[in-house]
Every structure is written in C-alpha cells, then in structure tokens.
Amino acid sequence: MIRVFLIFALLLPLAAAGASDADALIREGLAAEQHLDSTKALDLFLQADAAKPNDAFILQKIARQYSDSIVDLPSDAIAEKKRRATEALAYAQRAVALDPKNAVSVLSLAVCHGTLGLCSDTRTKIAYSRLMKEEAERALALDPDYAWAHHLLGRWHYEVASLGGTTKFFVKLIYGTLPAASTAQAITCLQRAVALEPGALSHRIDLGFAYLAEGQKEKARSCFERGLTMPSVEKHDETDKARARAALKSL
C-alpha cells in the first residue's frame, strides 16, 4: 500500500506539469490564431493535445486550424485540401463525442462537412450539405444566439435555393425531394447574424449574396460595399472581400 501511495504521489506533479504545459500551449495557440497564423496555431494545439489528451476544446481548435489552413493552399492543391478537411472533420467529431452539448463544437462539424464538400464530387457535396444543415440546426438548438450558426444556415438556404437543374437532380436523389430552402429564409438568418455580431464582415457580405439571390440588387450592393469598408480580422475575411468585389463588378 505504501509503494502504491508513493507512486501515486510521484505521478501527481507530472500530471500537474502536463496540464500547466497544455494551458501555456493553448494560450500561445490562441494568440497565433488571432494573428491568422493557422500553421503555427495548429502545431501548438497539437502539442497541447499531446500534453492534455481528450480535451474537447483543444480538439475543436485543432479542427479549426486544419480547416482554416486550407485558405493558405493554392487553388489546384485539391488532394491536400481534402486531406486537411478530412483531418478537421475527424477532430471535430472527437470534440463533439466528448462534449455533445457544446454549440461551437457541433457547428465545427457543420463547417467541416461544408469544407469537405467543396473538395468532393456533386453527389458527395449534396450529401455533406444535408449534414451541414442538420448540424447548424443542432448548434442553434443548443445556442439560439450563436451568430455563426445563423450565418451557416442562411448560407445553406441561399445556396440550395439557387441550385441549377443538374445539381437539383442529385438533391432529389439524395434527399428524396427538394429541401425547403428559400432566399427569404436566408435573408432572415443572415440578418440575425448581423444583428448578433455587427462587426463581423462575413455576415454582412453573405447577407449581400442572399439579397442578390432574392433579386434585391441595391440591398446586395449596400451590403457588399459596407463589408469592404470593414477591417479584416478573421481568416476568411479577405476571401469574402474578394467574393464581394467580384459580385459588385457583375452588378
């Protein structure tokens, strides 16, 4: 019994050191994430995972860095994009398994399915789209004021409502029927996202695309122009600004 107690006593400082190391790595990882350095943030969060395994927050952060790092890849790096999207999804699934009532982790699943869909064929893309909608709705059920869940659901609505004929065939094949998607609902969701986070330019720019899908060009123009005046602070902000500029040229 004394030997067991001594071994346990020796292990306690090691466990405390591991937790302390993980906390420091998390702080560094969050700082790198804030500076949009996904590569550095990913490395730090992976180290934190090694120091503190099976932590839902760390796993969700790893999923985000894998997903965000795709932005840094060239457009023709399809295989690497798919690999990173697959890794992101695996970590997001582990995070949700550990903390199923965390809205951020659940929405991370939706984001990962959407990202992976971009690297897939049309049929797979539509299948992932269905999961994306379900997971965004789950996140909203957990947190009705989660702006990014409203955003993702709004984007789903205007993208599905704007599908072409060939893609609609696959939608019917996978869903059994066309899902209840509408540009009006997209506008409602994205307006809510803007109201919750008025400083996030992505909400405003995607609201512009929802207005555009609805045929409200002047409201779309206003959203694009407003979004372009806002500072880029998130990983995808410059990508969204590029989308807005391209849309403005076509108006």
DOBA-157327 format. One record per residue (C-alpha): x, y, z; residue number from 1. Coordinates in nm, 4 decimals. Each point is the difference from the previous one (the first is absolute). Layout:
BEGIN
          X          Y          Z   resi
          X          Y          Z    NUM
...
// end
This chain:
BEGIN
          X          Y          Z   resi
     0.0000     0.0000     0.0000      1
     0.2850     0.2406     0.0867      2
     0.1684    -0.0709    -0.3372      3
    -0.3268     0.0700    -0.1866      4
    -0.0441     0.3268     0.1917      5
     0.3567     0.1070    -0.0790      6
    -0.0452    -0.0714    -0.3712      7
    -0.3251     0.1971     0.0019      8
     0.1694     0.2884     0.1818      9
     0.2781     0.0054    -0.2613     10
    -0.2500     0.0040    -0.2876     11
    -0.1981     0.2968     0.1339     12
     0.2677     0.2633    -0.0790     13
     0.0401    -0.1483    -0.3500     14
    -0.3737     0.0304    -0.0642     15
     0.0010     0.3582     0.1275     16
     0.2978     0.0813    -0.2213     17
    -0.1774    -0.1469    -0.3024     18
    -0.3090     0.2114     0.0657     19
     0.2147     0.3091     0.0533     20
     0.1865    -0.0631    -0.3267     21
    -0.3286    -0.0466    -0.1838     22
    -0.1387     0.3273     0.1371     23
     0.3083     0.1894    -0.1180     24
    -0.0197    -0.1622    -0.3418     25
    -0.3704     0.0861    -0.0261     26
     0.0739     0.3657     0.0766     27
     0.2713     0.0059    -0.2662     28
    -0.2285    -0.1792    -0.2450     29
    -0.2805     0.2510     0.0554     30
     0.2437     0.2868    -0.0578     31
     0.1179    -0.1591    -0.3266     32
    -0.3631    -0.0531    -0.1040     33
    -0.0745     0.3668     0.0688     34
     0.2933     0.0931    -0.2256     35
    -0.1460    -0.2294    -0.2715     36
     0.3043    -0.2304     0.0101     37
    -0.1820    -0.3320    -0.0393     38
     0.3198    -0.2020    -0.0488     39
     0.1532     0.1170     0.3283     40
    -0.3319    -0.0274     0.1838     41
    -0.0495    -0.3554    -0.1255     42
     0.3450    -0.1052     0.1202     43
    -0.0613     0.1520     0.3433     44
    -0.3431    -0.1585     0.0423     45
     0.1353    -0.3389    -0.1088     46
     0.2661     0.0328     0.2710     47
    -0.2715     0.0969     0.2482     48
    -0.1943    -0.3124    -0.1014     49
     0.3076    -0.2129     0.0727     50
     0.0380     0.1646     0.3428     51
    -0.3716    -0.0167     0.0802     52
    -0.1726    -0.2734    -0.2055     53
    -0.3745    -0.0194    -0.0578     54
    -0.0762     0.3630     0.0731     55
    -0.3014     0.1108    -0.2064     56
     0.1125     0.3637    -0.0228     57
     0.3460    -0.0931    -0.1299     58
    -0.1440    -0.2474    -0.2495     59
    -0.2427     0.2610    -0.1344     60
     0.2865     0.2466    -0.0393     61
     0.2037    -0.2568    -0.1936     62
    -0.2979    -0.0568    -0.2273     63
    -0.0256     0.3738    -0.0611     64
     0.3676     0.0394    -0.0859     65
    -0.0082    -0.2887    -0.2472     66
    -0.3062     0.1564    -0.1618     67
     0.1315     0.3581     0.0045     68
     0.3397    -0.1023    -0.1381     69
    -0.1695    -0.1042    -0.3249     70
    -0.0308     0.3705    -0.0844     71
     0.3805     0.0186    -0.0236     72
     0.0223    -0.2737    -0.2643     73
     0.0116     0.0654    -0.3760     74
    -0.3269    -0.0565    -0.1852     75
     0.1274    -0.3136    -0.1764     76
     0.1116    -0.1790     0.3201     77
    -0.3200    -0.2060     0.0059     78
     0.1464    -0.3131     0.1583     79
     0.1622     0.1936     0.2854     80
    -0.3173     0.2006     0.0563     81
    -0.1985    -0.3212     0.0256     82
     0.2554    -0.1520     0.2397     83
    -0.0162     0.3001     0.2318     84
    -0.3785     0.0147    -0.0178     85
    -0.0140    -0.3699     0.0905     86
     0.2352     0.0547     0.2958     87
    -0.2120     0.2964     0.1120     88
    -0.3163    -0.2094    -0.0073     89
     0.1615    -0.2829     0.2003     90
     0.1075     0.2391     0.2773     91
    -0.3384     0.1758    -0.0006     92
    -0.1754    -0.3355     0.0381     93
     0.2205    -0.0854     0.2989     94
    -0.0743     0.3387     0.1594     95
    -0.3767    -0.0502    -0.0379     96
     0.0215    -0.3551     0.1372     97
     0.1610     0.1417     0.3150     98
    -0.2255     0.3063     0.0288     99
    -0.3199    -0.0567    -0.2033    100
    -0.1806     0.3031     0.1432    101
     0.2662     0.2521    -0.1010    102
    -0.1434     0.2124    -0.2824    103
     0.3437     0.1050    -0.1270    104
     0.1146    -0.3597    -0.0371    105
    -0.3256    -0.1034    -0.1672    106
     0.0248     0.2880    -0.2474    107
     0.3597    -0.1002    -0.0640    108
    -0.1399    -0.3257    -0.1394    109
    -0.2207     0.1992    -0.2357    110
     0.2920     0.2146    -0.1159    111
     0.2169    -0.3075    -0.0581    112
    -0.2689    -0.1740    -0.2027    113
    -0.0427     0.3149    -0.2073    114
     0.3753     0.0322    -0.0571    115
     0.0353    -0.3661    -0.0906    116
    -0.2927     0.0363    -0.2386    117
     0.1925     0.2634    -0.1958    118
     0.2672    -0.2625    -0.0738    119
    -0.2498    -0.2695    -0.1031    120
    -0.2119    -0.1019    -0.2964    121
    -0.3540     0.1352    -0.0349    122
    -0.1771    -0.2955     0.1601    123
     0.2312    -0.0005     0.3041    124
    -0.0236     0.3777     0.0243    125
    -0.3796    -0.0166     0.0251    126
     0.0186    -0.2785     0.2594    127
     0.2340     0.2141     0.2121    128
    -0.2285     0.2978    -0.0561    129
    -0.2800    -0.1915     0.1691    130
     0.2213    -0.0737     0.3001    131
     0.1130     0.3627     0.0099    132
    -0.3592     0.1217     0.0295    133
    -0.0859    -0.2538     0.2700    134
     0.3086     0.0887     0.2047    135
    -0.0586     0.3747    -0.0326    136
    -0.3549    -0.0540     0.1267    137
     0.1339    -0.2103     0.2899    138
     0.2413     0.2800     0.0917    139
    -0.2855     0.2526    -0.0038    140
    -0.2110    -0.2259     0.2202    141
     0.2855     0.0031     0.2513    142
     0.0624     0.3755    -0.0326    143
    -0.2741     0.2034    -0.1745    144
     0.2237     0.3099     0.0037    145
     0.2983    -0.1613    -0.1714    146
     0.0634     0.2390    -0.2892    147
     0.2117    -0.2391    -0.2060    148
    -0.2665    -0.2702     0.0148    149
    -0.2518     0.2519    -0.1403    150
     0.2603     0.0947    -0.2622    151
     0.0658    -0.3547    -0.1131    152
    -0.3684    -0.0851    -0.0151    153
    -0.0679     0.3172    -0.1988    154
     0.2739    -0.0814    -0.2468    155
    -0.1384    -0.3530    -0.0358    156
    -0.3433     0.1417    -0.0836    157
     0.1113     0.2352    -0.2766    158
     0.2450    -0.2469    -0.1534    159
    -0.2512    -0.2859    -0.0118    160
    -0.2806     0.2296    -0.1175    161
     0.2252     0.1167    -0.2863    162
     0.1030    -0.3458    -0.1256    163
    -0.0020    -0.0740    -0.3730    164
    -0.1981    -0.2769    -0.1670    165
     0.2750    -0.2675    -0.0079    166
     0.0852     0.0462     0.3656    167
    -0.3682    -0.0048     0.0950    168
    -0.0158    -0.3509    -0.1496    169
     0.2586    -0.1190     0.2544    170
    -0.1816     0.1855     0.2768    171
    -0.3201    -0.1896    -0.0786    172
     0.1959    -0.3240    -0.0200    173
     0.1595     0.0443     0.3422    174
    -0.2719     0.1898     0.1880    175
    -0.2901    -0.1787    -0.1670    176
    -0.1455     0.3419    -0.0757    177
     0.1247     0.3562    -0.0187    178
     0.0633     0.1343     0.3511    179
    -0.1957     0.3002     0.1214    180
     0.2598     0.2627    -0.0843    181
    -0.0818     0.3607    -0.0788    182
     0.1850     0.3239    -0.0595    183
    -0.2487     0.1741     0.2307    184
     0.0997    -0.2313     0.2857    185
     0.3659     0.0571    -0.0867    186
    -0.0515     0.3747     0.0411    187
    -0.1720    -0.0530     0.3366    188
     0.2844    -0.2203     0.1305    189
     0.2757     0.2332    -0.1194    190
    -0.1757     0.3111     0.1288    191
    -0.0055    -0.1697     0.3394    192
     0.3733    -0.0761    -0.0270    193
     0.0715     0.3663    -0.0827    194
    -0.2128     0.1152     0.2934    195
     0.1854    -0.2327     0.2383    196
     0.3487     0.0846    -0.1321    197
    -0.0114     0.3309    -0.1910    198
     0.3795     0.0170    -0.0107    199
     0.0427    -0.3250    -0.1957    200
     0.0324     0.0892    -0.3682    201
    -0.0734    -0.3566    -0.1176    202
    -0.3567     0.0201     0.1325    203
    -0.0636     0.3199    -0.1932    204
     0.1588    -0.1222    -0.3234    205
    -0.1937    -0.3262     0.0004    206
    -0.3156     0.1978     0.0735    207
     0.0844     0.1833    -0.3218    208
     0.0112    -0.3302    -0.1877    209
    -0.3356    -0.0979     0.1486    210
    -0.1476     0.3297    -0.1194    211
     0.1565    -0.0600    -0.3409    212
    -0.1572    -0.3473    -0.0191    213
    -0.3336     0.1635     0.0861    214
     0.0463     0.2546    -0.2804    215
     0.0423     0.2970     0.2367    216
     0.3066     0.1446    -0.1717    217
     0.0197     0.3365     0.1733    218
    -0.0159    -0.1571     0.3458    219
     0.2649    -0.2487    -0.1137    220
     0.2211     0.2836    -0.1238    221
    -0.0357     0.1825     0.3319    222
     0.1032    -0.3117     0.1960    223
     0.3012    -0.0647    -0.2234    224
     0.1182     0.3599     0.0172    225
    -0.0442     0.0119     0.3788    226
     0.1841    -0.3288     0.0444    227
     0.2923     0.1221    -0.2087    228
     0.0483     0.3004     0.2295    229
     0.0297    -0.2207     0.3086    230
     0.3380    -0.1208     0.1333    231
     0.1090    -0.3573    -0.0735    232
     0.0469    -0.1777     0.3315    233
    -0.0997    -0.3616    -0.0728    234
     0.1720    -0.2615    -0.2154    235
    -0.2625     0.0037    -0.2744    236
    -0.0619     0.3754    -0.0076    237
     0.2234     0.0731    -0.2991    238
    -0.1556    -0.2893    -0.1921    239
    -0.3459     0.1391     0.0735    240
     0.1097     0.3460    -0.1115    241
     0.1234    -0.1475    -0.3279    242
    -0.3422    -0.1624    -0.0500    243
    -0.1691     0.3348     0.0699    244
     0.2226     0.1883    -0.2459    245
    -0.0723    -0.2555    -0.2719    246
    -0.3746     0.0265     0.0677    247
     0.0099     0.3802    -0.0117    248
     0.1655    -0.0119    -0.3427    249
    -0.2855    -0.2111    -0.1318    250
    -0.2710     0.2337     0.1334    251
// end
